[in-house]
């Protein structure tokens, strides 16, 4: 289905339904005005008040929180963390609407492999896994409950996200070809998460030099259903589609995790993952809890400088509207490359080069509060992850899916949109009114749920102008320094990996400390 046909048809279920103007809500979660202060910063003539600490961590996302945890594990308690927003967590923050927790960003974590021992240790510390009779077991309360995912396709729901109902023999054959290709590449190269700091082998460098779409053309994989699915996977993980991301990224999505499961390959179980009503905020809140007074939110970092006896950081306090100056022995810069390169005085060449190469995807997360359960089309039961074929968005996850209530009721649906391929998507995200997003999202999801508008009481929308780095060809895979250090500065952020996932950010933050 072409997008314009989808949008045209998706407006029909709203006719005769409740007035969308009666639905409350607005933009929430991100103070973009603070970030924009960097464009107009001035040093001022009066020296700001001076504060001292041993280590200053700049940025309270996953990387910054991981660095703080690692310092504490080393017995270093004298440190300070400065965060732009009013809460820490970065892209892994959460919220609540009328008593129901919901994610404001990342909403799950795949079970980490042995390539991510630091993440495994965190999960053990938080009681999510333990060794029983010599084998690791995960707490089933935190594993995604079944049914896990479904797709609205040809007017009905189907199990899984790969289109299978009445797709034809030629499509099924291309699914098999894709599965064989991924398995072949898994045998030829080592695919791992996290990959940052590990050089790509010759085959992977070849894949990193072209788009995923071009690579699929070379392989003769042109089926429209397969292409839709692969495009969805890229937008879901990288913020942009297969015509934008590198072939390395497209293959890495499957080869580093569960492979590509074609219909009929029932021997492989669906990938297990951890999830919570508030998404990965469950993790970041627990990482932040021991830090207490060491965390200072609402701070806009304006300047980082190496000085004679350490590091000097100027930060604007949004609450007091005053400038603060921090002096430390060392700094861990857990900021996006876009920001780090602008605020670091005499920035090292590797930082400037990486920042010049990076491309960011804007994102939107809409949390839709429902008064009661929705009418459901034929097919599998409501799942945790629900995707609509051909839609511009990425579907929705159900915040109450992990609950054990016997009868469905009020809930929050978290709808995601990646705008990395949308022309001038960042400006659109900033300037488009909330009511326009509200109507667009309701129209999109009402194709599967015609009673959605009538049962919606509120929609809160969170906007991320620079949500994640897009792994475009070559750009994010050129040689990076193995150790991201300069003078007394250590750098850590998922941007250095070229794509934004928990395991990359956490591992870099841990090693930076």
C-alpha positions as CSV (number, residue, x, y, z in Angstrom):
1,X,0.0,0.0,0.0
2,X,1.4,3.4,-1.0
3,X,1.7,5.9,1.8
4,X,-0.7,8.4,0.2
5,X,-3.4,5.7,-0.1
6,X,-2.8,4.7,3.5
7,X,-3.3,8.2,4.8
8,X,-6.4,8.7,2.6
9,X,-8.0,5.6,3.9
10,X,-6.9,6.1,7.5
11,X,-9.1,9.2,7.9
12,X,-12.3,7.3,7.2
13,X,-12.7,5.6,10.6
14,X,-12.7,9.0,12.3
15,X,-15.9,10.2,10.6
16,X,-18.7,10.0,13.1
17,X,-16.5,9.3,16.0
18,X,-15.8,11.5,19.1
19,X,-14.5,15.0,18.4
20,X,-10.7,15.0,18.5
21,X,-10.8,18.5,19.9
22,X,-12.1,17.1,23.2
23,X,-8.9,15.1,23.6
24,X,-6.5,16.8,26.0
25,X,-2.7,16.8,25.8
26,X,0.3,18.7,24.6
27,X,4.1,18.5,24.2
28,X,6.0,17.2,27.1
29,X,9.3,15.8,28.3
30,X,12.0,17.7,26.4
31,X,13.1,21.3,27.0
32,X,14.5,22.1,23.6
33,X,14.8,25.8,24.5
34,X,17.7,24.8,26.9
35,X,19.6,23.0,24.1
36,X,19.2,26.0,21.8
37,X,20.9,28.2,24.4
38,X,24.2,26.9,22.9
39,X,23.6,29.0,19.8
40,X,23.4,32.2,21.7
41,X,25.8,31.5,24.7
42,X,28.0,34.3,26.0
43,X,30.7,34.1,28.6
44,X,29.7,37.2,30.5
45,X,31.9,39.6,32.3
46,X,31.4,38.5,35.9
47,X,33.2,35.3,37.0
48,X,30.5,32.7,38.1
49,X,30.6,31.0,41.5
50,X,33.1,28.2,41.7
51,X,32.3,24.6,42.7
52,X,34.8,21.8,43.0
53,X,34.6,18.0,42.5
54,X,37.0,15.2,41.7
55,X,35.2,14.0,38.5
56,X,32.5,15.8,36.6
57,X,30.2,13.8,34.4
58,X,28.5,15.8,31.7
59,X,25.3,14.2,30.5
60,X,22.8,12.0,32.4
61,X,21.8,9.6,29.7
62,X,22.7,5.9,29.8
63,X,26.4,6.6,29.2
64,X,26.7,9.2,31.9
65,X,24.8,7.0,34.4
66,X,27.0,4.0,33.5
67,X,30.1,6.1,34.1
68,X,28.7,7.2,37.5
69,X,28.0,3.6,38.5
70,X,31.5,2.5,37.4
71,X,33.1,5.2,39.5
72,X,31.2,4.0,42.5
73,X,32.3,0.4,41.9
74,X,35.9,1.7,41.9
75,X,35.3,3.4,45.2
76,X,35.3,6.9,43.8
77,X,32.5,8.8,45.5
78,X,33.6,12.4,44.9
79,X,31.9,13.2,41.5
80,X,29.2,15.3,40.1
81,X,26.8,14.7,37.2
82,X,25.3,17.6,35.2
83,X,22.2,16.9,33.2
84,X,20.3,19.2,30.7
85,X,16.8,18.0,31.4
86,X,14.9,17.9,34.7
87,X,15.3,14.2,35.0
88,X,18.2,11.9,34.0
89,X,17.8,9.0,31.6
90,X,18.3,10.5,28.1
91,X,16.4,8.5,25.5
92,X,15.6,6.0,28.3
93,X,13.3,8.2,30.4
94,X,9.7,7.5,31.4
95,X,6.6,9.2,32.5
96,X,3.0,8.5,33.6
97,X,-0.4,9.6,32.5
98,X,-3.2,9.4,35.1
99,X,-1.4,6.7,37.2
100,X,-0.2,4.5,34.3
101,X,3.5,4.4,33.7
102,X,4.7,4.7,30.0
103,X,8.0,5.2,28.1
104,X,9.2,8.5,26.8
105,X,11.8,6.8,24.6
106,X,13.4,3.3,24.5
107,X,11.1,0.6,25.7
108,X,13.0,-2.7,25.8
109,X,16.3,-4.4,26.2
110,X,17.2,-7.6,24.4
111,X,18.9,-10.2,26.6
112,X,22.6,-9.3,26.3
113,X,25.1,-11.8,25.0
114,X,28.5,-12.6,26.4
115,X,29.9,-9.8,24.2
116,X,28.3,-7.3,26.7
117,X,29.6,-8.5,30.1
118,X,29.2,-5.0,31.6
119,X,25.4,-5.0,30.8
120,X,25.1,-8.6,32.1
121,X,26.7,-7.5,35.4
122,X,24.2,-4.6,35.7
123,X,21.3,-6.9,35.2
124,X,22.6,-9.3,37.8
125,X,23.1,-6.4,40.2
126,X,19.4,-5.3,39.7
127,X,18.2,-8.8,40.3
128,X,17.0,-9.4,36.8
129,X,19.1,-12.5,36.3
130,X,20.8,-15.1,38.6
131,X,22.7,-18.3,38.3
132,X,20.6,-21.4,39.1
133,X,22.3,-24.8,38.9
134,X,25.1,-23.4,36.9
135,X,22.9,-21.6,34.3
136,X,21.7,-18.1,34.1
137,X,18.0,-17.5,34.5
138,X,16.1,-14.2,34.0
139,X,13.2,-13.1,36.2
140,X,10.2,-13.9,34.1
141,X,8.2,-11.0,35.6
142,X,10.4,-8.7,33.5
143,X,10.6,-10.7,30.3
144,X,8.1,-9.6,27.6
145,X,4.9,-11.5,28.1
146,X,3.2,-13.4,25.2
147,X,1.9,-12.5,22.7
148,X,4.9,-10.3,21.9
149,X,4.2,-8.8,18.5
150,X,1.7,-8.7,15.6
151,X,1.2,-7.0,12.3
152,X,-2.0,-5.4,10.9
153,X,-1.9,-6.6,7.3
154,X,-4.6,-6.9,4.6
155,X,-7.4,-5.8,7.0
156,X,-6.5,-8.3,9.8
157,X,-3.9,-8.9,12.5
158,X,-1.3,-11.7,12.0
159,X,1.3,-13.1,14.4
160,X,4.8,-11.7,14.0
161,X,5.9,-8.6,12.0
162,X,6.9,-10.3,8.7
163,X,4.0,-10.2,6.3
164,X,2.9,-13.7,5.5
165,X,-0.9,-13.9,4.9
166,X,-1.5,-14.5,1.2
167,X,1.8,-13.0,0.1
168,X,2.5,-15.6,-2.6
169,X,5.2,-18.1,-3.4
170,X,7.7,-15.6,-4.8
171,X,7.6,-13.5,-1.6
172,X,8.1,-16.6,0.6
173,X,11.1,-17.6,-1.6
174,X,12.7,-14.1,-1.1
175,X,12.2,-14.5,2.7
176,X,14.2,-17.7,2.5
177,X,16.9,-16.1,0.4
178,X,17.2,-13.3,3.0
179,X,17.5,-15.8,5.8
180,X,20.2,-17.8,4.0
181,X,22.1,-14.6,3.2
182,X,22.1,-13.4,6.8
183,X,23.2,-16.9,8.0
184,X,26.0,-16.9,5.4
185,X,27.3,-13.5,6.5
186,X,27.1,-14.5,10.2
187,X,29.5,-17.3,9.4
188,X,31.9,-15.1,7.4
189,X,32.2,-12.3,10.0
190,X,31.9,-11.6,13.7
191,X,28.8,-9.6,14.5
192,X,28.4,-8.3,18.0
193,X,26.8,-5.9,20.4
194,X,28.4,-3.7,21.5
195,X,30.7,-3.2,18.5
196,X,32.2,0.2,19.3
197,X,36.0,0.2,19.5
198,X,36.2,-3.0,17.5
199,X,37.4,-2.6,13.9
200,X,35.3,-3.8,11.0
201,X,36.7,-6.6,8.9
202,X,37.1,-6.3,5.1
203,X,33.7,-7.7,4.4
204,X,32.0,-5.5,6.9
205,X,33.8,-2.4,5.5
206,X,32.5,-3.3,2.1
207,X,28.9,-3.4,3.5
208,X,29.5,-0.1,5.3
209,X,30.3,1.6,2.1
210,X,26.9,1.4,0.5
211,X,23.2,1.7,1.4
212,X,21.2,-1.3,2.5
213,X,18.8,-0.7,-0.4
214,X,21.7,-0.8,-2.9
215,X,23.0,-4.1,-1.3
216,X,19.6,-5.7,-1.6
217,X,19.4,-4.6,-5.3
218,X,22.8,-6.4,-5.8
219,X,21.4,-9.6,-4.2
220,X,18.2,-9.5,-6.3
221,X,16.0,-9.0,-3.1
222,X,13.3,-6.8,-4.5
223,X,10.1,-8.2,-3.1
224,X,7.9,-5.3,-1.8
225,X,6.8,-7.1,1.3
226,X,10.4,-8.0,2.2
227,X,11.5,-4.5,1.5
228,X,8.8,-3.0,3.7
229,X,9.8,-5.2,6.6
230,X,13.5,-4.4,6.3
231,X,12.7,-0.7,6.0
232,X,10.6,-0.9,9.1
233,X,13.4,-2.7,11.0
234,X,15.9,0.1,10.0
235,X,13.5,2.9,10.9
236,X,12.8,1.2,14.2
237,X,16.4,0.7,15.3
238,X,18.2,3.5,13.4
239,X,15.6,6.2,12.8
240,X,15.8,6.0,9.0
241,X,15.0,3.5,6.2
242,X,17.0,1.1,4.1
243,X,17.7,3.8,1.4
244,X,19.5,5.8,4.0
245,X,21.3,3.4,6.4
246,X,24.3,1.4,5.5
247,X,24.2,-2.3,4.4
248,X,26.4,-3.0,7.4
249,X,23.7,-1.6,9.7
250,X,20.9,-3.5,7.9
251,X,22.7,-6.8,8.2
252,X,23.9,-6.0,11.8
253,X,20.3,-5.7,12.9
254,X,19.8,-9.4,12.3
255,X,23.3,-10.9,12.4
256,X,24.2,-9.6,15.8
257,X,21.0,-10.9,17.4
258,X,18.5,-13.4,16.3
259,X,19.2,-13.9,12.6
260,X,16.4,-13.6,10.0
261,X,13.6,-16.0,10.7
262,X,11.8,-16.9,7.5
263,X,8.3,-18.6,7.7
264,X,8.7,-22.3,8.4
265,X,11.9,-21.9,10.4
266,X,10.1,-22.7,13.7
267,X,13.1,-24.2,15.4
268,X,14.4,-20.8,16.4
269,X,12.5,-19.1,19.3
270,X,11.5,-15.5,19.2
271,X,14.1,-13.2,20.7
272,X,13.6,-12.8,24.4
273,X,13.7,-9.3,25.7
274,X,13.2,-7.3,28.9
275,X,10.5,-4.6,29.1
276,X,8.5,-2.6,31.6
277,X,5.5,-0.2,31.5
278,X,7.8,2.8,31.7
279,X,10.3,1.2,29.2
280,X,14.0,1.4,29.9
281,X,13.4,4.1,32.5
282,X,13.0,1.2,34.8
283,X,16.8,0.7,34.4
284,X,17.9,4.3,34.4
285,X,15.9,5.2,37.5
286,X,17.7,2.4,39.4
287,X,21.0,3.4,38.1
288,X,20.4,7.0,39.2
289,X,18.9,6.2,42.6
290,X,22.3,5.8,44.5
291,X,23.7,9.0,43.1
292,X,21.3,11.3,45.1
293,X,22.8,14.8,45.6
294,X,25.6,14.1,43.1
295,X,23.1,14.7,40.3
296,X,22.4,18.3,39.2
297,X,19.6,18.6,36.7
298,X,18.6,21.6,34.6
299,X,22.2,22.4,33.7
300,X,23.1,23.5,30.2
301,X,26.8,22.8,29.6
302,X,28.3,25.8,27.8
303,X,32.0,25.3,28.0
304,X,34.5,22.6,28.8
305,X,38.2,23.5,29.1
306,X,41.4,21.8,30.1
307,X,43.2,24.1,32.5
308,X,46.5,23.9,34.4
309,X,45.3,21.7,37.3
310,X,42.4,19.9,35.7
311,X,39.2,20.7,33.9
312,X,36.8,23.7,34.0
313,X,33.1,23.5,33.1
314,X,30.7,26.4,32.8
315,X,27.0,25.4,33.1
316,X,23.8,27.5,33.1
317,X,21.4,26.7,35.9
318,X,17.9,26.8,34.4
319,X,16.3,27.1,37.8
320,X,18.3,30.0,39.2
321,X,19.0,31.5,35.7
322,X,22.7,31.9,36.7
323,X,26.0,30.6,35.5
324,X,28.0,28.0,37.5
325,X,31.6,27.0,37.1
326,X,32.9,23.6,38.1
327,X,36.5,22.6,38.6
328,X,37.5,18.9,38.6
329,X,40.5,16.7,38.1
330,X,38.8,14.9,35.2
331,X,35.7,15.1,33.1
332,X,33.7,12.3,31.4
333,X,31.9,13.9,28.4
334,X,28.8,11.9,27.9
335,X,27.2,14.4,25.6
336,X,26.0,14.0,22.0
337,X,28.8,14.7,19.5
338,X,26.9,17.7,18.2
339,X,27.0,19.3,21.6
340,X,30.4,18.0,22.8
341,X,32.2,19.4,19.7
342,X,30.7,22.9,20.2
343,X,31.3,23.3,24.0
344,X,34.8,21.7,24.2
345,X,37.6,24.3,23.9
346,X,40.5,23.3,21.6
347,X,38.5,20.2,20.8
348,X,40.6,17.2,19.6
349,X,40.6,16.5,15.9
350,X,39.0,13.1,16.4
351,X,36.0,14.8,18.1
352,X,35.6,17.4,15.4
353,X,35.9,14.9,12.6
354,X,33.3,12.5,14.2
355,X,30.9,15.4,14.8
356,X,31.2,16.6,11.2
357,X,30.3,13.1,9.9
358,X,27.3,12.4,12.1
359,X,23.7,12.6,10.9
360,X,20.8,12.6,13.4
361,X,17.3,11.3,13.2
362,X,14.5,13.3,14.8
363,X,11.9,11.2,16.7
364,X,8.4,11.6,18.1
365,X,6.9,9.5,20.9
366,X,3.1,9.9,21.5
367,X,1.6,8.4,24.7
368,X,-2.1,7.8,24.1
369,X,-4.3,7.4,27.3
370,X,-7.3,5.1,26.7
371,X,-10.3,5.0,29.0
372,X,-11.1,1.4,28.1
373,X,-9.9,-1.5,25.9
374,X,-10.1,-1.0,22.1
375,X,-12.2,-2.9,19.6
376,X,-9.9,-5.4,17.9
377,X,-9.9,-6.7,14.4
378,X,-9.8,-10.4,13.6
379,X,-6.5,-12.2,14.3
380,X,-4.1,-12.8,17.2
381,X,-4.8,-11.2,20.5
382,X,-3.5,-7.7,21.4
383,X,0.3,-7.9,21.8
384,X,3.0,-5.8,23.4
385,X,4.2,-4.5,20.0
386,X,1.6,-3.8,17.4
387,X,2.6,-2.6,13.9
388,X,0.5,-1.4,10.9
389,X,1.7,-2.4,7.5
390,X,2.3,0.6,5.2
391,X,1.9,3.2,7.9
392,X,4.3,6.2,8.3
393,X,4.7,5.4,12.0
394,X,6.1,2.4,13.8
395,X,2.9,1.2,15.5
396,X,2.6,1.2,19.3
397,X,3.5,-0.7,22.4
398,X,0.9,-1.3,25.2
399,X,2.1,0.0,28.6
400,X,-0.2,-2.4,30.4
401,X,0.8,-5.5,28.5
402,X,3.0,-6.7,31.4
403,X,0.2,-6.5,33.9
404,X,-1.6,-9.7,35.0
405,X,-5.1,-8.2,35.0
406,X,-7.6,-10.8,33.7
407,X,-9.7,-8.2,31.8
408,X,-8.3,-5.5,29.5
409,X,-9.1,-2.0,30.5
410,X,-7.6,1.5,30.7
411,X,-4.0,1.7,29.3
412,X,-1.5,3.9,27.5
413,X,-0.4,3.1,24.0
414,X,3.1,4.5,23.1
415,X,3.3,5.4,19.4
416,X,6.7,6.0,17.7
417,X,7.7,7.9,14.6
418,X,11.2,8.1,13.2
419,X,11.7,11.2,11.0
420,X,15.2,10.6,9.8
421,X,14.0,10.3,6.2
422,X,11.5,13.1,6.3
423,X,12.7,16.2,4.4
424,X,13.4,18.9,7.0
425,X,12.0,16.6,9.6
426,X,13.6,18.4,12.5
427,X,12.0,21.7,11.6
428,X,8.6,19.9,11.0
429,X,8.9,18.3,14.5
430,X,9.6,21.7,16.1
431,X,7.0,23.8,14.3
432,X,4.1,21.5,13.7
433,X,1.3,22.1,16.3
434,X,0.4,19.3,18.7
435,X,-3.2,19.2,17.3
436,X,-1.9,18.3,13.8
437,X,0.2,15.5,15.2
438,X,-2.8,14.3,17.3
439,X,-5.1,14.1,14.3
440,X,-2.5,12.5,12.1
441,X,-1.7,9.8,14.7
442,X,-5.3,9.0,15.5
443,X,-6.1,8.7,11.8
444,X,-3.2,6.3,11.3
445,X,-4.0,4.0,14.1
446,X,-7.8,4.1,13.6
447,X,-7.4,1.9,10.5
448,X,-6.9,-1.0,12.9
449,X,-8.9,0.5,15.8
450,X,-12.0,2.5,14.6
451,X,-13.0,3.4,18.1
452,X,-9.6,4.8,19.1
453,X,-10.6,8.5,19.0
454,X,-13.8,7.9,21.1
455,X,-11.9,6.1,23.8
456,X,-8.8,8.4,24.0
457,X,-8.8,10.9,26.8
458,X,-5.3,12.4,26.4
459,X,-2.2,12.4,24.2
460,X,1.2,13.6,25.4
461,X,3.9,14.0,22.7
462,X,7.6,14.0,23.4
463,X,9.9,15.4,20.7
464,X,13.6,14.5,20.2
465,X,15.2,16.8,17.6
466,X,18.5,14.9,17.6
467,X,17.3,11.5,19.0
468,X,19.9,9.2,17.6
469,X,22.8,8.9,15.2
470,X,21.9,7.2,11.8
471,X,24.5,4.7,10.6
472,X,24.8,6.0,7.1
473,X,27.3,4.6,4.6
474,X,31.0,5.1,5.5
475,X,30.3,8.0,7.7
476,X,29.9,6.2,11.0
477,X,32.3,3.4,10.2
478,X,35.5,5.2,9.5
479,X,38.3,4.4,11.9
480,X,37.7,5.9,15.3
481,X,40.3,6.0,18.1
482,X,40.3,3.0,20.3
483,X,40.5,5.2,23.4
484,X,38.3,8.2,23.4
485,X,40.5,10.4,25.6
486,X,42.1,13.9,25.3
487,X,44.1,15.4,28.1
488,X,41.8,15.0,31.1
489,X,38.7,14.4,29.1
490,X,37.1,11.0,28.4
491,X,34.3,10.8,25.9
492,X,31.4,8.4,26.0
493,X,28.0,8.4,24.2
494,X,26.2,6.1,21.8
495,X,26.9,8.5,19.0
496,X,30.5,7.1,18.9
497,X,28.9,3.7,17.9
498,X,27.0,5.4,15.1
499,X,23.6,4.1,16.3
500,X,21.7,4.5,19.5
501,X,21.1,1.4,21.7
502,X,21.5,0.8,25.4
503,X,24.3,-1.7,25.2
504,X,26.6,0.6,23.3
505,X,26.0,3.6,25.5
506,X,26.3,1.7,28.8
507,X,29.6,-0.1,27.8
508,X,31.2,3.2,26.6
509,X,30.2,5.0,29.8
510,X,31.5,2.1,31.9
511,X,34.9,2.1,30.2
512,X,35.2,5.9,30.2
513,X,35.1,5.8,34.0
